Amino acid sequence: RMYQELSAGLLGFHNAIMVKTTPFPFPFAQLISLTIFVLMLTFPVVAAKFVEDMSWAMVFTWVSTSGYFMLCEVASEMEQP
């Protein structure tokens, strides 16, 4: 039973190493950047359509797009610390 637990722990360790050493695909990273750029261009139109006041539309646009940019930046920092 002890050897089985040690084997399971070592297997989990090797799986964690495999996840850490596998690089994130570059085309997928570029696609994420492109979709954030498209969101940055299209979200003001959508926000202006659904919000009466233009100042609130600008606030919603800035908060949402900057949130996505920050999320993308945090993800890239976690990948390459």
C-alpha positions in Angstrom: 0.0 0.0 0.0 2.8 2.4 0.8 4.5 1.8 -2.6 1.2 2.4 -4.3 0.8 5.8 -2.7 4.4 6.8 -3.5 3.9 5.7 -7.1 0.7 7.8 -7.3 2.5 10.8 -5.8 5.4 10.5 -8.2 3.0 10.1 -11.2 1.3 13.3 -10.1 4.6 15.1 -9.8 5.6 14.0 -13.3 2.3 15.1 -14.7 2.7 18.6 -13.1 6.2 18.8 -14.6 4.7 17.9 -18.0 2.1 20.6 -17.7 4.7 23.2 -16.7 7.1 22.4 -19.5 4.5 22.3 -22.3 4.5 25.8 -23.9 1.3 27.6 -24.7 0.6 27.5 -28.5 1.6 30.8 -30.2 -1.2 30.8 -32.7 -3.8 30.5 -29.9 -2.1 33.4 -28.1 -2.3 35.5 -31.2 -6.0 34.6 -31.7 -6.7 35.7 -28.1 -5.0 39.1 -28.8 -7.0 39.4 -32.0 -10.3 38.7 -30.3 -9.5 41.3 -27.6 -8.8 43.8 -30.3 -12.1 43.0 -32.1 -13.9 43.4 -28.7 -12.2 46.7 -28.2 -13.6 47.9 -31.6 -17.1 46.4 -31.3 -18.0 46.8 -27.7 -18.5 50.6 -27.8 -21.1 50.2 -30.6 -23.0 47.5 -28.6 -22.8 49.5 -25.3 -24.1 52.7 -27.1 -27.0 50.6 -28.4 -28.1 49.4 -25.0 -27.2 52.3 -22.7 -29.1 55.6 -23.0 -26.3 57.9 -21.7 -23.1 58.0 -23.7 -20.9 58.6 -20.7 -22.1 55.3 -19.1 -21.4 53.6 -22.4 -17.9 54.9 -22.3 -17.4 53.8 -18.7 -18.8 50.3 -19.4 -16.6 50.0 -22.5 -13.4 51.1 -20.6 -14.1 48.8 -17.6 -14.9 45.7 -19.7 -12.1 46.0 -22.2 -9.4 47.0 -19.6 -10.6 44.0 -17.6 -10.0 41.7 -20.5 -6.6 43.3 -21.2 -5.6 42.8 -17.6 -6.7 39.2 -17.6 -4.7 38.5 -20.7 -1.6 40.2 -19.2 -1.9 38.2 -15.9 -2.2 35.0 -17.9 0.9 35.8 -19.9 2.8 36.6 -16.7 1.7 33.4 -15.2 3.0 31.5 -18.2 6.4 33.2 -18.2 7.2 34.5 -14.7 
